[in-house]
Amino acid sequence: MLRNDRDTELLRSELFSIEQLKRHAVTLTGQHRIDACPGPDRLLPRLADNARVLLAAYDVVTAAAATPGQRIAPAEAWLLDNFYLIEQQIGLARRHLPRGYSRQLPRLADGPSVGFPRIYDLALELISHMDGRVDSDNATQFIAAYQTVEPLRLGELWAFPIMLQLALLENLRRVGVRIARRREERDAAISWADRMLVTAESEPKQLIQLLAEFANADVALTAPFVEEFYARLQAQGPVMAFVQTWLEQQLLEQGVTATQLSAAAGRTAATNQISIANSVGSLRFIGAMDWSNYVESLSVVEQTLREDPAGMHASQDFATRDRYRHVIEDVARGSSRSELAVAREAVVLAQAAAARSGTGDRSAHVGYYLVDQGRQRLEQAVDCSLTWKTRASRAFGNLRLPLYLSPILLLTALLTSVVLSAFSGIALGDWRYWYFAICGLIGASALAVPLVNLMVTSMLPPRALPRLDFSKGIPDLHRTMVVVPTLLSKPQEVDDLLEALEIRYLGNRDPNLFFALLTDFRDAPERTQPGDDALLNYARTALQTLNETYSEDRPCIFYLFHRPREWNAHEQ
């Protein structure tokens, strides 16, 4: 199988510097022609074939390593030591590459990677011109240079890590085939050399006949074969001199010498070792890198949305920003406009609202046109064609309460009728019939409500609210106070409340976060009671002591807000 595998050329082209790599990326934009029609998924079948070939290569090397006295080459040792990682990466690629996923990506209409996604070809180009060494710098600058001419879709940017993973597995497949072939050729040399040595010792006269058999076998005199065969013959001295002479004559007829083939074998072994080492290192890098920041930094859609006139988009958390970008993808998919054009239109609508109502108005935020009531205005502006599912969802949007109550009533009536069918012998005028009817109705509704709730929650996903990003601390604009409402009755309760407040502070020592107690006295027939002033003074003193304890951090962290008693005439 490995001997018939034609994919042995490594993904290795002329090595580029970063500047050369950026110029090459710009050149590729002129060479890439996108096929407007989606084609079959070619990535998953290729991944399965790569996994099969790599496993076969691993089996060949494992068998050699299990043989006593076998010398394991450095590249073979790399394959044995890191095959667990390769298997892990193959499993991850299968899990992160669902069937049909690549059909959603723009694919090339011509060129060496025809039929494959454009972003996969970019991954191949990066790996081939960097000798399999992928890092944050070359991956970022290569894609950024490409986008100076032709912006990539959001889906392509998100797919880039897995495309790099697939391209590295493709390169490892080719290295694996070369390593396995080299091992098979060396094993063949060992087999022939051992046969000749045994024959020379036991039946010297049969050696010429064995040499003739070797010549008729038409064994390919490759560099690994000759290197291993020649080394074993030389170790026997003059006994095998005529076999060496015959071999040298055969090589001369091919225009090479054993020394030249040995040097070529050494260069090939070094190339294999470097390639597999770089590929394994790059696979580790891909697993360790934070690709969410990578996508955001390179997304032209994200850069456009950051022109939000309300100034809120950049300060939102990643999940919210990513949700906005997915909406851009959905709208662009139903429109003839690009993702960048849709994002630009959302910004234009927000800018018009800001000029009309001010930047403080909710319609001045791009999110209003992506996840709020302005979504339909954006879709109309870019001529978006809605799917039947979206149309149906919006059509029933104003009927949420009837759609929720109807199955509850229907299920309750059905269950009640089943219960009453067991009492068909009781007349309608009998009080027992109505007793069982009411009890059945209550019991059926108690069962119908949770069943409908379960159905609704399983069918309708939750809608997360947009959130601001406070992961690096609360900004001055959003300075916050945590207020705990409570009742004051005795000094021990004050001590417990302040201890809890201190714990909250120690767990949230943000400079823009403050803590307070909002206190009331317990109910009483009069506005003031004996001991009120003393209790309040005790609370003030204790809180002041707490502030002094942490005064080196910042002044006035803790506050006390107290409300006097007010007579409620209605409740008496």
Secondary structure, 3 states (H helix, E strand, C coil): CCCCCCCCCCCCCCCCCHHHHHHHHHHHHHHCCEECCCCCCCHHHHHHHHHHHHHHHHHHHHHHHCCCCCCCCHHHHHHHHHHHHHHHHHHHHHHHCCCCHHHHCCEECCCCCCCCEHHHHHHHHHHHHCCCCCCHHHHHHHHHHHHCCCCCCHHHHHHHHHHHHHHHHHHHHHHHHHHHHHHHHHHHHHHHHHHHHHHHHHCHHHHHHHHHHHHHCCCCCCHHHHHHHHHHHHCCHHHHHHHHHHHHHHHHHCCCCHHHHHHHHHHHHHHHHHHHHHHHHHHHHHHHCCHHHHHHHHCHHHHHHCCCCCCCHHHECHHHHHHHHHHHHHHHHCCCCCHHHHHHHHHHHHHHHHHHHCCCCHHHCHHHHCCCCCHHHHHHHCCCCCCHHHHHHHHCHHHHHHHHHHHHHHHHHHHHHHHHHCCCCCCCCCHHHHHHHHHHHHHHHHHHHHHHHHHHHHHCCCCCCCCECCCCCCCHHHCEEEEEEEEECCHHHHHHHHHHHHHHHHHCCCCCEEEEEEEEECCCCCCCCCCHHHHHHHHHHHHHHHHHHCCCCCCCCEEEEEECCCCCCCCC
